[in-house]
Amino acid sequence: MTTIKQVVVVEGRDDTKRLKETFGAIDTIETRGSAIDEATLERIRQAQATRGVIVLTDPDFPGAKIRRTISRAVPGVTHAFLPRREGVPDHKGSLGIEHAKPAALRAALQHLFTDMPDAPQVISQQDLLAADLVGGVGARQRREQLGELLHIGYTNGKQLLRRLAEFQISRAAFLAAVAQVDGGQHDKT
């Protein structure tokens, strides 16, 4: 089993259970939903200062809200993203980490990004338009594929530019991922 040295921030008890099944000994902090209290944020700050923190939330809107809250309160945390399709339950239930297979969790935790809010923007809104990632039919599906290829999770059109910059995705990596989304057919800008 892979050893995770950092503390992993998850949403709930079932997420912790799934990570322990996959990795064995792993330490987590559970946010217990998107309304994170100050005591939980303080635990995350302490963990960041001593061991480092990986934020691994559900690939949905509440999970994104938790990420933003933590990133604002605890600069420099690391993020791992589970693709939406990997968090779909077999039966009833909502999208979540607790439904992911061990291989998907291991893959997510192999691609870590540190939030760099002041990173320079190397990809422009025009690049997103040219790649059909915003403002058109199929843009949502294309962004979802791009997020999986770059391991940065799904974003809406407004968030995509910010996430590409914050996680320092290079122009070359962006263009290579766009080419994969297109099956090699897209005009490279």
Wavefront OBJ file of the C-alpha trace (Angstrom):
o trace
v 0.000 0.000 0.000
v 1.074 3.533 -0.770
v 1.848 5.650 2.278
v 0.333 9.119 2.360
v 2.348 11.362 4.704
v 0.069 14.393 4.488
v -3.281 14.734 6.195
v -6.118 14.330 3.698
v -9.130 16.615 4.088
v -12.373 14.900 3.107
v -16.032 15.690 3.580
v -17.204 12.859 5.803
v -16.832 9.592 7.637
v -17.582 7.431 4.565
v -14.775 9.157 2.646
v -12.350 8.404 5.484
v -13.491 4.778 5.497
v -12.898 4.439 1.737
v -9.403 5.971 2.019
v -8.479 3.641 4.891
v -9.681 0.650 2.830
v -7.467 1.818 -0.034
v -4.351 3.094 1.760
v -4.422 1.481 5.195
v -3.023 3.908 7.748
v -4.024 7.388 6.591
v -4.941 10.458 8.589
v -7.927 12.553 7.597
v -9.773 15.640 8.713
v -13.493 15.566 7.958
v -15.214 18.844 7.167
v -18.686 17.371 7.804
v -20.131 19.295 4.883
v -19.534 22.629 3.225
v -20.200 24.822 6.279
v -16.688 24.436 7.701
v -16.382 25.809 11.227
v -13.387 27.723 12.551
v -12.255 24.795 14.738
v -11.970 22.562 11.644
v -10.091 25.263 9.742
v -7.693 25.567 12.683
v -7.058 21.795 12.601
v -6.346 22.082 8.877
v -3.945 25.017 9.490
v -2.097 22.975 12.123
v -1.896 19.938 9.845
v -0.605 22.122 6.989
v 2.102 23.563 9.232
v 3.273 20.182 10.517
v 2.661 17.569 7.797
v 1.034 19.198 4.801
v -2.556 18.878 3.658
v -4.176 17.331 0.593
v -7.743 18.459 -0.107
v -9.767 15.634 -1.711
v -13.427 16.580 -1.867
v -16.358 15.227 -3.831
v -16.360 16.264 -7.509
v -19.468 18.430 -7.154
v -20.524 21.986 -6.266
v -20.330 21.547 -2.445
v -16.882 19.947 -2.858
v -15.697 22.962 -4.881
v -17.080 25.301 -2.203
v -15.122 23.423 0.474
v -11.930 23.716 -1.623
v -12.371 27.484 -1.986
v -13.017 27.928 1.737
v -9.934 25.937 2.689
v -7.708 27.590 0.060
v -8.647 31.056 1.325
v -8.142 30.127 4.990
v -5.040 27.937 4.573
v -2.834 29.151 1.693
v -0.561 26.611 0.072
v -2.655 23.488 0.567
v -2.362 20.788 -2.056
v -5.326 19.540 -4.071
v -6.164 16.174 -5.599
v -9.161 15.720 -7.876
v -11.318 12.687 -8.493
v -12.952 12.671 -11.942
v -16.746 12.969 -11.721
v -17.303 9.610 -13.424
v -15.206 7.896 -10.718
v -17.428 9.184 -7.908
v -20.751 7.928 -9.259
v -22.490 5.470 -6.901
v -23.319 1.946 -8.088
v -26.858 2.272 -6.773
v -28.556 5.164 -5.027
v -26.730 8.062 -3.464
v -24.889 11.194 -4.432
v -21.605 11.674 -6.224
v -18.682 11.208 -3.850
v -15.248 9.983 -2.818
v -16.851 7.132 -0.880
v -17.940 5.520 -4.190
v -14.528 5.615 -5.874
v -12.621 2.463 -6.615
v -9.149 2.123 -5.042
v -7.377 2.565 -8.407
v -9.176 5.880 -8.991
v -8.215 7.129 -5.524
v -4.582 6.129 -6.018
v -4.531 7.918 -9.385
v -6.093 11.064 -7.873
v -3.503 11.176 -5.099
v -0.638 10.782 -7.588
v -1.525 14.088 -9.292
v -1.279 16.848 -6.722
v -1.502 20.597 -7.300
v -0.596 23.411 -4.961
v -2.882 26.407 -5.202
v -0.877 29.461 -6.381
v -3.421 32.319 -6.386
v -0.989 34.913 -7.786
v 0.365 32.742 -10.595
v 0.633 34.450 -13.998
v -2.058 33.723 -16.569
v -0.483 31.914 -19.555
v -3.778 30.801 -21.099
v -6.311 33.407 -22.160
v -10.085 33.569 -22.504
v -9.480 33.635 -26.255
v -7.615 30.313 -25.942
v -10.644 28.807 -24.186
v -12.986 30.109 -26.891
v -10.721 28.804 -29.673
v -10.661 25.392 -27.983
v -14.482 25.348 -27.707
v -14.247 25.110 -23.913
v -16.651 27.987 -23.260
v -19.742 29.407 -24.885
v -20.754 26.629 -27.205
v -22.542 23.342 -27.612
v -20.545 20.602 -25.943
v -18.288 23.009 -24.011
v -19.266 21.478 -20.653
v -18.311 17.963 -21.798
v -15.068 19.273 -23.276
v -14.176 21.018 -19.973
v -14.931 17.815 -18.098
v -12.594 15.836 -20.375
v -9.916 18.529 -20.133
v -10.163 18.528 -16.334
v -9.687 14.749 -16.273
v -6.710 14.852 -18.635
v -4.996 17.619 -16.651
v -6.079 16.135 -13.285
v -7.570 19.463 -12.161
v -11.194 18.401 -11.838
v -14.273 19.776 -13.523
v -14.888 23.520 -13.601
v -17.445 25.778 -15.159
v -16.338 28.238 -17.835
v -15.693 31.083 -15.402
v -13.561 28.952 -13.067
v -11.440 27.276 -15.733
v -9.060 30.175 -16.421
v -8.482 30.713 -12.704
v -7.813 27.024 -12.037
v -5.413 26.725 -14.980
v -3.427 29.681 -13.615
v -3.602 28.719 -9.929
v -2.341 25.211 -10.642
v 0.293 26.510 -13.088
v -0.832 24.473 -16.072
v 1.587 25.278 -18.882
v 0.438 26.337 -22.324
v 2.033 23.185 -23.787
v 0.157 20.919 -21.344
v -3.081 22.795 -22.067
v -2.661 22.458 -25.844
v -1.739 18.782 -25.575
v -4.853 18.106 -23.483
v -7.046 20.054 -25.941
v -5.595 17.957 -28.762
v -6.501 14.788 -26.847
v -10.039 16.067 -26.242
v -10.299 16.668 -29.979
v -8.697 13.385 -30.905
v -5.879 15.366 -32.474
v -8.234 17.347 -34.752
v -8.247 20.777 -33.047
v -6.422 23.761 -34.531
v -3.610 24.651 -32.108
v -3.600 28.313 -31.176
l 1 2 3 4 5 6 7 8 9 10 11 12 13 14 15 16 17 18 19 20 21 22 23 24 25 26 27 28 29 30 31 32 33 34 35 36 37 38 39 40 41 42 43 44 45 46 47 48 49 50 51 52 53 54 55 56 57 58 59 60 61 62 63 64 65 66 67 68 69 70 71 72 73 74 75 76 77 78 79 80 81 82 83 84 85 86 87 88 89 90 91 92 93 94 95 96 97 98 99 100 101 102 103 104 105 106 107 108 109 110 111 112 113 114 115 116 117 118 119 120 121 122 123 124 125 126 127 128 129 130 131 132 133 134 135 136 137 138 139 140 141 142 143 144 145 146 147 148 149 150 151 152 153 154 155 156 157 158 159 160 161 162 163 164 165 166 167 168 169 170 171 172 173 174 175 176 177 178 179 180 181 182 183 184 185 186 187 188 189
